[in-house]
């Protein structure tokens, strides 16, 4: 950077003195005049450099992520310098209005609040529980709050959508995020409909235009990283995937008609659940404005303070967000694609003060076909039984059929390597399953989009469950849910047990054939013997021979029957871990 560059940076910085105590609206004309004087390209380059300097990348990206500091600095610099000059004027004015004493975290949150792409990127990073605590606390502020959206402009959009209907619209924005803003309303009863108290969700004014501009800037960053990949000793494929994820999420959130459909499907999925609620779409639904019922409550991580309540919420969330869609009777059940803490509200206003959780913001959601769930359960079964061959076959069944897919040997080698890793061995069963999908994707495996979204949803939920109850036993909760299903299915399985052609997993809500159940019971029997070795050996030594002779059963059949009996006993005696719902 030469002397002229330094002078330009100082000129922008001195605007703080000119507007001491002034807001962004008063500072914007000064910044705009400065931009005209400098010229568009010099202004954009130097404004971006000044913003990066104020963000203090070294402080924003802690030493534990030191390898990423150069990438973050270069990426942000390039991204910001590719925004339109009018956007940059507004951003610089807002940063100057923060004053000299604002720290890097506050500046970053303010910047993200004006740039939907950075806002969404920050939200995604905040949901990773392994991110540095200080950085995560900054980024969690992006989940909801006020980011300066013009409430009057939002009200005008709502009024245009409702037309002449008698609706009282609240004057202020209740909450906002990267794309949407929420405004409360009330509607008196009419001859055709009861009174309503609800909220409008609105795609914020100009946000669609802003996102289109930012996609151009994001593409420039992606090209730069690709062309200069030797400069960064990092996995740039992960960056490319992250950019693609941000693009996809923002496009989905721009269309509220999709969220309306997701809400209706979610109501069908959770019909009969007392402890889980979902907002219901109401009388207005366009691609930019959606009316829905009001969901009372507080953010689940803020509203629950007692350890017992947080554990109960963790069990209920796993049951509702993972088990419910996975074991649904529906052919194509919906699942929530973004279950972070800001999208889950807790409430005790029901009679008796029972805990209820509201699942809000269904802009990101997917659907799991029965066939996909059968294959996924086969993978889970392979992980549970520690059967490499079963895992490999199930993984191949889940993969999209492409000529460039990994070979069977490549899949087996990847599974073997990951299975030996300590982080895999210590992880919960469902987490191991999704870690396998992640590893197989890295070696060229291509999986259906809905499965990848379900995987992403699981890892977001995993971070939330850890925050609610660090000792939450995910495996125990999953097995308790499965136990309930299998015990209800046992009478209907008797006939299929004698007729192999009828033994298909699709026939059962658990999506497990009788052969699958036998494998699981055998594994449970081994677990029982391992945990109750002395008791089990004593029983078998004392009674096995007598029973076998009395029943006249061959030794091999009797041994298998005893083993299955032990597994069934262990399954039945397993204590409940989650409420049985739906």
N, C-alpha and C positions, 0 to 999 in steps of 0.2 A: 504493500500500500504506500503510495507516494505522498508528498506533502499536500498536493491538491486534494487527495482523498481524505487525509486527516482533517483538512480545513472544512470539507463538506460535512464530515461527521460532526465536527464541533458546531457547525452552523445549525444543524438539526437539534443538537443537544441544548444549545442556548435558547431554543424556543421555550424550554421549561421555565426559564427566568421571565420571559415575556408574558407567560400565561400563569404565573404563580397563583394557585388557588382556583384557577379557571377550570371549567369542565371541557370535555371533548368537543362539544358543539362550538364553543368560543375559540378553541385552538385549531379546529379544522381549517378555517380560512387562512390562518397563518401558515400552516403546513402546505396547503394547496398553492399559496403564493410562492413559497420556497420551491415547490416542485416545478412550477412554471419557469422560475428563474434558472434552475439547474438543468432542466430538460428531463424528459421521461426516463430514459435508460440510466443516466447517472443518478437520478433521484431514487429509482427503484433499487439499484445496486447498493447505494449508500444507506438508504433507509433500512434495507434488509440487514446490512452489516451492523448498523446501530442497534437494531432490535436484538440481534444475536448477542451483541456485547452486553446489553442490558439483562438478557436472560441468564448470563453466566453459566454456560454449558457445563463447565467443570463442576459447578455446584449442583446444577440440575441433574447431571448424570454422574452419580457418585463414583468413587474410585473402584468399587467392585465391578462397575460396568465400564471401566476405563477404555477398553478396546472399542467401545461404541461411540466415544466422545467425538472423534473425527467424523464418523459417518453421520451422527446427529447434526453436528455443526454444518457440514457441507450440504446435507439434505435440506435442512431448514433454510439455509441461505439461498439455495437454488429455488426452493419452493416459493418462498416469500418474494423473491425478485421476479418471479414469473406471474405474479398477480397483477390485475389492472391497476393503473395509477390511482384511480378514485378509491379503490379498496384500500390501497396502501396509505393513502392520506388519512382515511378514517382510522386505520389501525394505529398509525403513528400518533395521531391526536389522542386516542384513548390511552396509549402507553404514557404519553407526556402528562396526561391528567392524573396519573397515579402518583406523580411527584418523585422526588429523588430517593425517598426512604423505602419505597416498595421493594420487597425482596424478589428473588428470581421465581419462587413458586407462585406468588401473587401475579407477577407479570405473565407467567406462562398460562395460568388459568384465564386471565383477561384476554390474552391473545387467542386461546382456543375458543373462548366464547364468541369471538367474531369470525372464526374460520371453522365451518362445520367439519371439514376433513381432519383438521388437527384435533378438534373436539372429539370426534369419533375415535381417532387413533389413541388419544389419551384415555378414553373410556375402556378401550380394549386392553391397553397395558395395565390399567388400574385393576382389572379383574384377575390378573395373574398374582396369586398370593405369594409367589417367590420374589416379586419385585421389592427392591429396597423400601423399608417402611416409610422413610421420609418422602420419597418420591410418590409412593402409593397414597399417602395422606393428601398430598397436593392434588393428585389426579382424581381422587374420589370426589372432590368438590365438583367435578364435571358431570356427575351422575344426575344432579338436579339442582336447581337454584335459579337465580336471576342473572341474565346475561345481557341486559340492556335492550331487549326487544321492545318495540313501540307497541304498548298495550292498545292504543287507539286504532292503530292499523290492524291489529288482530281482531278487535271488536268489529271493525268495518267488514272484514272478511266473513265473520260469523253472521252479521246482520244480512249481508248479501245472500248467504246460503239459506237462512231461515225464512227470508221474505217477510210476509205479513203475519206470520205466526206470533202469538202472544208469548214472548219469552223474555224474561229478565236476565240480562247478561251482566255478570260481575264486572266492576271497573278495572280490576287488576288481574295480572297473570298469576295463576296459582303455582305453576311450575313450568320449567322449560328445560330442554336438552339440546342436542346438536341440531335437530331438524324441527321438532315439534314444540308447541306451547299448549298449555292446558289452562282453560278458563272455566270457572264455575258458572252455573245457570240454574234458574228455577222456572217452572212452567205450571200455570194453574190448570186445574182439571177442566176438561171439555166434555161434550156429549160423547165424543168418540174415544177419549183416552183419559186415564187418571192423571193426577198431578205428578210432576216429575221434579226431582232434585238431581242434577247430574253435572257433567262436565262436557265441554267441547274440546276435542283435540284438534289442533290446527297446524298445518304446515306453515311455518313462519314466513312472513312476507320476504320476498327476494331470495329466500334460501335456495330455491331451485336454480336461480341464476348464479348464485355464489358457488354452488356445488359444481355447476358446469364449468365455471372459470377455474376452479381448483382441480378438477380432473385433468385439465390441460397442464397445470403446474405439476401435478403428481406424475403425469406421464414423462415430463422433462426430468424429474428426479430419477425415475426408473431407468430412463435411457442413460443418464449420467452414471448411475451405479453399475449398469451393465458394461458401459464403455471403459470404466475405470475400476473394474472388479479386482485387479491386481493390487490396487492401492489399499484395499480393505481386507484384512485377513479374517474375514467373517463369512458366515453362511448367508450369502445374498439371496439364495433361493427362499429363505424364510422371509426376507424383506419383500420380495416379489409377491409371495403368498399373502403377506399382511396387507400390501397395497390393494391386491385384488379383493380381499375380504372387506376392506374399508369401502371400496367402490360399490360392491354388491350391497352392503348394509345400507349405505346412504340412498341408493336407488330404491330399495325396498321401502324405506321409511318415507319416501316422497309420495307414495301412493297409499292413502288411507283406505281405499276400497278393499285392498288386500287385507288390511288389519280387521276390517269388519267381518270378512269371511272367516278369518282365524278365530275371532271372538265367538262366532256362532258355532264353529266346530268345537271350541273349548268348552262351551256350555254343554254340548252333547257328551263330551268326554267325562266331565265332572258332575253330571247329573246324578243326584243321590248323595253327593259328598256334603256333609254338614260343615266340615272344618275348612273347606276350600271354596272360595268364590271367585268369579270372573266377571268383570263389567259386562253389561248387556247393551248392545247397540240400540239406539232409540230412533227418533223421528227424522234425523238428518244424517245422510251418509253420502259424501262426495269424495273425489280423490284428494281433496284438500281440507275438508271439514267433516268431522265425525262426532256425533252426539252419543253419549253413553251414560249408563248409570254411575253414580258416585260411589267410589270404594273408600269407606272410612278406614282410618288406621294410620300408623306410623311406619316408617322404614323399619324392616324387621330387625336389623342390627342395632337400632336405636331404641326401639319400643320394648325390647325384652331385656331385663336386667338379671333376673333370677336364673341360676344355672339350670335348674330343672326345666324352666320354660324354654330356654334356648336349646336344650337337648330335645325336648318334645317337638319344637319347631323344625329342627334338623331332621328328625325321623319323618315328620309329616311331609317335608319338602322332598325328601328322597322318594318317599312312597308316591307322592303326587306327580313329580316331574320326571322321574325315571321309570318306576314300576308301572304307573297307570298307563302311559302310552305303550310301553313295551308289551304288556299283557292285556291290552284292551280287547274286548269282543269285536270292536269295529274292524272293518277291513283296512281302513286307512286312517288311523287316529292321528290327531294333531299333537305336536309337542312344542313347548315354549323354547324359542331359540336364543333367548338372552336373559336367563334367570339370575341377574345380579341383584344385590340387596335393594337398590333403588326401585326395582320392579316388583318387589314383594312387600306387602304391607301387613302388619299384624294388628288385630283388633280384638277387644274383649267386651264389646257392647251387646253381644248376644245374651239372652236370658241365662243366668247362672254363671256368667263371666267366662264361658268356655273360649279357648283360644281358637281364633279363625285367621286364616291367611288369605289375602286377596292377591291374585296373580294379575298384574296389570301390564300394559304395553306389549301387545301381541303383534307389533309390526314385523318382528322377526320370528318366524315359526316354520315348521316343516311337517311332513307327514311320513309315517313309516308304514309301508305296505306289509301285509301279513308274510309274504314270501321273504322280504328283507329281514323281518324280525325272526323268522325261523332260522335263517342263516346266521344272524347275529347271536341268537341263543346257542347255536351249535358252537360258535367261537367261544362264548362264555363258558360253555360246558367243557370245552377242551382246556381252557385256562384253569377251571376248577379242578379237573381231573389230572392236570399237569401232563397232558397227552399231546406231544409234539405233532404226531401224525394227524390227530383230529384237528388241531389248531391250523395246520397247513391246509388241509382239505377245506375247512370252513372259510379260511381267508380267501382261498381261490374261488369259492362259491360266491363270496361277497364282491369280488373284484369285477369291474367292468371288463367286458371281453374286448381286448385290444391286441393287435399284433405286436405292439412294443412292450407288452407287459412283462414282468419278471418271470424267469423260469422257475420250475418247481425247486430246483437246487438253490436258487437265489433266495426264495421264500424260506426254505428250511434253514439255510445258513443265518438269515436275519433273525428268525424266530429263536434259533439256538443261542445266538449271541445275546439277544435281549433277555432271554430267560435266565441267563447266568448273571446278569447285572444285579447288584445289591438293591438298587432303587426299584427294580421290577419285583424282586422276590419279597420285598417288604411292603409293597403296595396292596391295596384292596383289590378284590377280584375284578370288579367292574373297571377300576382304573387300569389294571394290567391289560384288560381287553382293549381299551382305547389307546394305551401306549403301544400295543402291537400294531394297531391300525396306523398310528403315527409313524412307526418304524418302517412298516411295509410301504407306506406312501413315499418315504425317503429313498427306497430302492426301486421305485418305478411303479408301484402298485397304484391303480386308479380305482377309486371307490365312488359309489353314487353320491351325488351332492347332498341328498337328504341324510345319508349316514354321516357324512363329514360334518354337517350342521349339528346333528345329534351329538357327535363327539365333542364339538366345540361347546355345545350347551352343557354337556356333562362336566367339562373342565371348569367352566364358569361356576356351575353349581358346587363343584368340589371346593373351590376357593371360598364360597359363601359358607358351606357347611363347616369348614375348618375355622372360619371366623366365629361362627355361632357356638360350636362345640368341638374344640380340638381333639377330644377323645371319642368323637362319634364313630361308632362301629358300622361302617357301610355294609360290610359283608353280612353281618348278623341281621341287619334290617332287610337286605335283599333275600336272605334265606328264609326269614320269617314270613315275608310276603309270598315267596314261592311255596313254603310249607302249607299256607292256607289254601292256595290254589290246588296243590296236589291232593290234599286230604279231601277236598270237595269233589275232586275228579275220580277218586278211587272206585266208587261204585260203577261209574261208566266205563272204566278201563277193563273190567273183568272180561267182558266179551271180546274186546280187541286183544287181550292177552292170549286168547286161544286161537285167534285168527290173524296171522301175520300180515295179510294183505290189508287189513283194516288199521294196522298200527302206524298211523301217519301223524306227525306232530301237529298238522293243521287242524286236526279234529278236536284239539284241546286248547283251552284258554292259556295254559302254561306253555304251549308250543313245544312240548316235549313228548316224544313217543314213549311207549312202554320200555323199549330198549334204552332210550335216553334216561328214563327214570331209574332203571336197574343200575346203569353206570353211576348215577349220582348216589343211589343208596349204597352201592359198594364203596364209594369214596367216603360217604358219611360213616359207614361201618369201620373203615380203617381209622377215621378220626376218633370214633368212639373207643376203639381198642387202644389207640395211642393215648387217649386221655384217661381211660379207665382200665389200663392194662391188667392190673392185678385182679380186678373184679371179673373182667371178661374171661381171662384165662381160667380162673377158678370155676366159673360156671361151666365152661366148655369141658374142662377136665373131669368135672364131677358128673355131668349129665349127658354129654354129647353122645357117647357110645351107647348108653342105655336107650336114649330116645331114638337113635338111628335104627337099632335092632327092633324096637317095638313097632316103629313105623314101617319097617321093611324097605327103607329107601336106600338106593345106592349111595356110596360114600361121597362121590362128586356132587350129586344133586343135593344131598343133605348139607354139605359144606356151603354150597351156594345159597341154599335156603336160609341157613343160619346167618350167613353174612348179610343177606338182604334183610332179614328180620332185625339184626342189629342196626342196620342203616335206617329202617323204618322206625324203630324204637327211638333212635337218636333224633330223627326228624320230628316225631310226635312230641317228644319231651322238650324240644327246643323252646325256650321261653319266648313270648311275644316281644317284638321290638318296635312295632309300628301299628297304629290303628288300622283295622281292615276297613277299607272304604271302596265305594264304587263297585 
